[in-house]
Amino acid sequence: MIASRPGSGRSCPGPDRVVIVSTAPLVAFALLLFDRAAHRNVRSGTPSDIPARCPVDQVRRIHHPANRKLTNIMTTPMTATTFSDPAPAQRLERAAMALTAHGFSVEILDDAAAARARTTDLIPEGASVFTGASETLRLSGIEEDLNASGRYDAIKPRTLAMDRATEADEIRRLRASPDVSVGSVHALTETGSLVVASGSGSQLPGYAGGAARAIWVVGAQKVVPDLSTALRRVEDHCLPLEDARSRAAYGWPSAVTRLLILNAEFQPGRGTVLLLREAIGF
């Protein structure tokens, strides 16, 4: 959208104008301030409805940091995908290599049973553990192991029993900074990023760095080529499924009110991805 100069009837941005370029839902807007003293007059590719006398700046695509860092990694185009089919071994290996280069620890496992056993191995007995809402954890049995076995200081059942009116601050602190935060993601890119959508946001602080360690169990169907496809998977695939689950379980709809993108792990080894060869969860 190009703002017109007041009273001119022309779509010619001046030095005090703002051009807003939007790519897609969930993708941040790019704000470009035009300065007549600094612009370059580039007409190539300019829409025909912009007057010839108007200066035009060339807008270049900003690539994802992972693409710049891992220039030797090719991604796989996805056309007419249903987002439910497990990615083949070659794509799992490509994603694992990219994540490893970004500081994550990655293990490729055969199935949910292997992930269930490995999660127990990774978490020391007595550690405080918070599990994010996840069909993957529920279906695999990991959620039950962590919250009901008695081996761990399970944060979720403890906070659910607390008084939200009088203990809200303590609930927030417990969920944001456990010893270990465990969950899943909604998409994992072949360029080495994790994408997590949320309605309440309760699991996101731990994932982002509040927890001493984070573990994500990820089904093979969640592997996508890049961030744009990951965001499409969240909107077109995950949200409708979660919305139906939320309506059935709680009687109200779901929504993506928060979105976390982890492009790299600041503290190498803090985040562990257990990537499965089978599909599980949304």
DAMOLIN-V190768 format. One line per field, one symbol per residue. ss: DSSP state (H for helix, E for strand, L for the rest). phi: phi as a letter, one per 30 degrees, with the letter a starting at -180 (. if undefined). A space follows every 10 residues. Layout:
ss: ???
phi: ???
This chain:
ss: LELLLLLLLL LLLLLLLEEE ELLLLLLLLE EEELLLLLLL LLLLLLLLLL LLLLLLLLLL LLLLHHHHHL LLLLLLLLLL LLLLLLLLHH HHHHHHHHHH HLLLEEEEEL LHHHHHHHHH HHLLLLLEEE ELLLHHHHHH LHHHHHHHLL LLEEHHHHHH LLLLLLLHHH HHHHHHLLLE EEELLLEEEL LLLEEEEELL LLLHHHHHHH LLEEEEEELH HHEELLHHHH HHHHHHHHHH HHHHHHHHHH LLLLLLLEEE EELLLLLLLL EEEEEELLLL LL
phi: .cdddeidic ccdcdccbcc cccaeicddc ccccbddcdc dccdideddd eddddbcdcc dcddeddddc dcccccdbch dcicdddded dddddddddd dcjdcbbccd addddddddd ddcddjddbc cdeadddddd idededcbdi dbdddddddd dddddcbedd edddddbddb cbabbcabcd cjbcbbcacd idddedddld ddbbbccbdd dddbdadddd dddeddcddd dddddddddc ibdcaccbbc ccdacdcejd ccccccdcda id
